[in-house]
């Protein structure tokens, strides 16, 4: 009897996994034809968005890639031309359109809408909106500037909603192959120290994603959420810079020792390729998940990407005090 009770958490985890696997893939959605489809992706200057944009355009999609600067637009176009020259399997149908898009500005979103509507062209429809643009704010909650926290919510929460509201009518006109894909984070399962602002935005985005999925089901619009763990993108370098700034800030000196341990551990792991390969998930895996969410007849409602994301999800089943004890070593 005691043995049975001791294994109960394991049984519950297995039951949850089985039910999730059985029901995570929704009703069938006809996959889009790349040669007839346009996709809008935000946050394509680097990382997850850039990888997805280059892959999808190589498959024949018209990709409208949101960037923040002309230099990013030129680099993105140049990289696609290099891929075309090197890979003979790259489709000739695909075109990449860098779009100047600050997702926090309503006028930028309106201009992007007009550009997509104009350039998508006859015979093609907008079939997917991929909300990838995001930012991280690594700060102790005691000292986080409220303006910085509001800006994080502007970028990570309100901007995706504004983009959905703007582009959903266009998506609804696109026939039966329609997708919204939001890029969340594994931090919505578990919040490490100093990630409170970032994690709270991703929890909010997950809730919004769930509401959209249920509400848009009647219109045959598939809504999926990616929840990646740590990825090998430039955002990790930005996190490290934020951590060092906190260490050098005398007003936050009481948090400096812990932040020092975390930042130096991250820096050391990042600088050692074998460990970095294990710690950070390659963006090719997030791209694979995006492609599945876009092209699968039965896309998953949520995609957990990376081994650390799987670990974070398991932490949901643990008592809070055990999680706190483990995080205390960070």
C-alpha positions in Angstrom: 0.0 0.0 0.0 2.8 2.4 1.0 4.6 1.6 -2.3 1.5 2.4 -4.3 1.1 5.8 -2.6 4.8 6.6 -3.1 4.4 5.9 -6.9 1.2 8.0 -7.1 3.0 11.1 -8.5 4.6 9.0 -11.2 1.2 7.5 -12.1 -0.4 10.9 -12.3 2.4 12.2 -14.5 2.0 9.2 -16.9 -1.7 9.7 -16.9 -1.3 13.4 -17.7 1.2 12.7 -20.5 -1.1 10.0 -22.0 -4.2 12.3 -22.0 -2.2 15.2 -23.3 -0.8 13.2 -26.1 -4.2 11.8 -27.1 -6.0 15.1 -27.2 -3.3 17.6 -27.9 -3.8 17.4 -31.7 -7.0 19.1 -32.7 -9.4 18.5 -35.5 -8.0 18.4 -39.0 -7.0 21.6 -40.8 -6.1 21.5 -44.5 -2.3 22.3 -44.7 -1.5 25.4 -46.8 0.2 25.2 -50.1 3.5 27.2 -49.9 3.2 28.5 -53.5 -0.2 30.0 -52.7 0.5 31.3 -49.2 1.9 34.3 -47.3 3.1 34.3 -43.7 3.8 37.2 -41.4 6.4 36.7 -38.7 7.4 39.3 -36.2 10.8 39.6 -34.6 12.9 38.3 -37.5 16.1 40.3 -36.8 17.7 37.3 -35.1 17.0 34.0 -33.4 13.8 32.0 -33.6 12.0 34.5 -36.0 15.0 34.8 -38.4 15.5 31.0 -38.5 11.8 30.4 -39.2 11.6 33.1 -41.9 14.6 31.8 -43.8 13.3 28.3 -43.7 9.7 29.1 -44.8 10.8 31.3 -47.7 13.1 28.5 -48.9 10.0 26.3 -49.0 8.2 28.7 -51.3 6.2 30.9 -49.0 6.0 34.7 -49.3 7.4 35.7 -45.9 6.8 39.1 -44.5 9.5 39.3 -41.9 9.2 42.0 -39.2 12.5 43.8 -38.4 13.4 46.9 -36.5 16.1 48.5 -38.7 17.2 48.8 -42.4 20.4 47.0 -41.5 18.5 44.0 -40.2 16.4 44.0 -43.4 19.5 44.0 -45.6 21.2 41.3 -43.6 18.0 39.1 -43.8 17.7 39.5 -47.5 21.4 38.8 -48.0 21.3 35.6 -46.0 18.4 34.3 -48.0 20.3 35.0 -51.3 23.2 33.1 -49.9 21.0 30.2 -49.0 19.5 30.2 -52.5 23.0 30.1 -54.0 24.2 27.3 -51.8 21.1 25.0 -51.7 19.7 23.8 -55.0 16.6 22.5 -53.3 15.5 26.0 -52.3 12.1 26.9 -53.9 12.1 29.6 -56.6 8.6 30.6 -55.5 9.5 32.0 -52.2 10.2 35.7 -51.6 11.2 37.4 -48.4 9.8 40.9 -47.7 11.4 42.6 -44.7 8.8 44.8 -43.0 9.8 47.6 -40.7 7.7 46.7 -37.7 7.9 48.0 -34.2 5.1 45.9 -32.7 4.4 48.5 -29.9 3.5 51.1 -32.5 0.0 51.1 -33.9 1.0 53.1 -37.0 3.7 50.5 -37.8 1.1 47.7 -37.5 -1.2 49.6 -39.8 1.6 50.1 -42.4 2.5 46.4 -42.2 -1.1 45.5 -42.8 -1.2 47.7 -46.0 2.1 46.2 -47.2 1.0 42.6 -46.7 -2.4 43.3 -48.3 -0.6 44.9 -51.3 2.3 42.5 -51.8 0.7 39.2 -51.0 -0.6 39.3 -54.6 -3.2 37.5 -56.6 -3.3 33.7 -56.1 -1.8 34.0 -52.6 -3.5 34.4 -49.2 -2.2 35.3 -45.8 -2.4 31.9 -44.0 -0.5 32.5 -40.8 0.5 35.1 -38.2 3.5 34.1 -36.1 3.9 36.3 -33.1 7.5 35.9 -32.2 8.8 39.4 -31.3 9.6 39.6 -27.6 12.0 40.9 -25.0 13.4 39.8 -21.7 13.8 41.8 -18.5 16.1 40.2 -15.9 15.7 42.2 -12.7 14.8 41.5 -9.1 11.1 42.3 -8.6 12.0 44.6 -5.7 13.9 47.0 -8.1 12.3 46.5 -11.5 11.2 50.0 -12.9 7.5 49.9 -13.5 8.0 51.6 -16.9 10.3 48.8 -17.9 7.7 46.2 -16.7 5.0 48.0 -18.7 7.1 48.0 -21.8 7.8 44.3 -21.4 4.0 43.7 -21.3 3.6 46.0 -24.3 6.0 43.9 -26.4 5.2 40.4 -25.1 1.5 40.6 -24.4 -0.3 43.6 -25.9 1.5 43.6 -29.2 0.4 40.0 -30.1 -3.2 40.9 -29.3 -3.0 44.1 -31.4 -1.6 42.0 -34.3 -4.2 39.4 -34.0 -7.0 42.0 -34.0 -5.5 43.7 -37.1 -4.7 40.6 -39.2 -7.5 38.2 -38.2 -10.0 39.6 -40.7 -7.5 39.0 -43.4 -6.8 35.5 -42.2 -10.5 34.7 -42.1 -10.6 35.5 -45.9 -7.9 33.0 -46.6 -9.9 29.8 -47.0 -9.5 26.8 -44.7 -5.8 26.9 -44.0 -5.4 29.5 -41.3 -3.0 29.5 -38.4 -2.0 31.8 -35.5 1.3 30.7 -33.8 2.4 32.5 -30.6 5.9 32.1 -29.2 5.7 31.7 -25.4 8.3 30.3 -23.0 8.9 27.4 -20.7 9.2 30.0 -17.9 5.4 30.0 -17.8 5.8 26.6 -16.1 8.5 27.6 -13.6 9.9 31.0 -12.8 13.6 31.2 -12.0 14.9 34.0 -9.8 15.0 37.5 -11.5 12.7 36.3 -14.3 9.5 37.5 -12.7 8.7 40.2 -15.3 9.5 38.0 -18.3 7.7 34.9 -16.9 4.6 36.9 -16.0 4.3 38.2 -19.6 4.6 34.6 -21.0 1.9 33.4 -18.5 -0.3 36.1 -19.8 0.4 35.2 -23.4 -0.4 31.6 -22.7 -3.8 32.5 -21.2 -4.5 34.7 -24.2 -3.5 31.9 -26.5 -5.9 29.5 -24.8 -8.7 32.0 -25.1 -8.0 32.6 -28.8 -7.8 28.9 -29.5 -11.3 28.3 -28.1 -12.9 31.4 -29.5 -11.5 30.9 -33.1 -12.2 27.2 -33.3 -15.6 28.0 -34.8 -13.9 29.8 -37.6 -11.5 27.0 -38.3 -8.5 29.1 -37.3 -5.8 26.9 -35.6 -4.0 28.6 -32.7 -0.8 27.0 -31.3 1.7 28.1 -28.7 5.4 27.3 -28.7 7.0 27.0 -25.2 10.8 26.7 -25.8 13.4 26.5 -23.1 16.8 28.2 -23.4 17.7 28.6 -27.1 21.0 29.4 -28.7 20.0 33.0 -29.7 21.3 36.5 -29.2 18.7 37.0 -26.4 20.9 34.9 -24.1 23.7 37.4 -24.5 21.3 40.3 -23.7 20.3 38.4 -20.6 24.0 38.2 -19.5 24.4 41.9 -20.1 21.4 42.7 -17.9 22.8 40.4 -15.2 26.1 42.2 -15.2 24.4 45.6 -15.0 22.6 44.5 -11.9 25.9 43.3 -10.3 27.4 46.8 -10.9 24.4 48.6 -9.6 25.0 49.7 -6.0 21.3 50.1 -5.3 20.8 46.4 -5.9 23.9 45.2 -4.0 21.9 42.8 -1.9 21.1 40.7 -4.9 24.6 40.9 -6.5 26.1 37.7 -5.1 23.3 35.5 -6.4 23.2 37.3 -9.7 27.0 37.0 -9.9 26.8 33.2 -9.5 24.0 32.9 -12.1 25.7 35.2 -14.7 29.1 33.6 -14.4 27.6 30.1 -14.6 25.7 31.1 -17.7 28.8 32.8 -19.2 31.0 29.7 -18.5 28.5 27.3 -19.9 27.9 29.5 -23.0 31.7 29.6 -23.6 32.1 25.8 -23.5 30.6 24.3 -26.7 29.9 20.8 -25.5 27.9 22.1 -22.5 26.4 24.9 -24.4 25.1 22.4 -27.0 23.4 20.6 -24.1 22.1 23.6 -22.3 20.8 25.7 -25.2 18.3 24.2 -27.7 19.2 24.9 -31.4 16.7 27.2 -33.1 16.3 24.5 -35.8 14.1 22.7 -33.3 11.8 25.7 -32.8 11.7 26.1 -36.6 10.6 22.5 -36.9 7.8 23.1 -34.3 6.7 26.2 -36.2 6.6 24.3 -39.5 4.5 21.5 -37.8 2.1 24.1 -36.3 1.8 25.7 -39.8 1.6 22.7 -42.0 0.2 19.8 -40.0 -3.3 18.7 -40.6 -3.6 18.2 -36.8 -1.4 20.8 -35.2 -0.7 20.5 -31.5 -2.2 23.1 -29.3 1.2 23.5 -27.5 4.7 22.6 -28.5 7.3 22.1 -25.7 10.7 22.6 -27.2 13.9 21.6 -25.4 14.8 19.2 -22.6 14.8 22.0 -20.1 11.3 23.0 -21.1 10.2 19.4 -20.4 11.9 19.6 -17.0 10.1 22.9 -16.3 6.8 21.4 -17.2 7.4 18.5 -14.8 8.0 21.0 -12.0 4.3 21.9 -12.1 3.5 18.7 -10.4 6.0 19.3 -7.5 5.1 21.1 -4.3 6.1 24.8 -4.3 8.5 24.4 -1.4 10.5 21.7 -3.2 10.8 23.9 -6.3 11.9 26.8 -4.1 14.5 24.6 -2.5 15.9 23.5 -5.9 15.9 27.1 -7.2 17.7 28.2 -4.1 20.9 26.7 -5.5 20.9 29.2 -8.4 
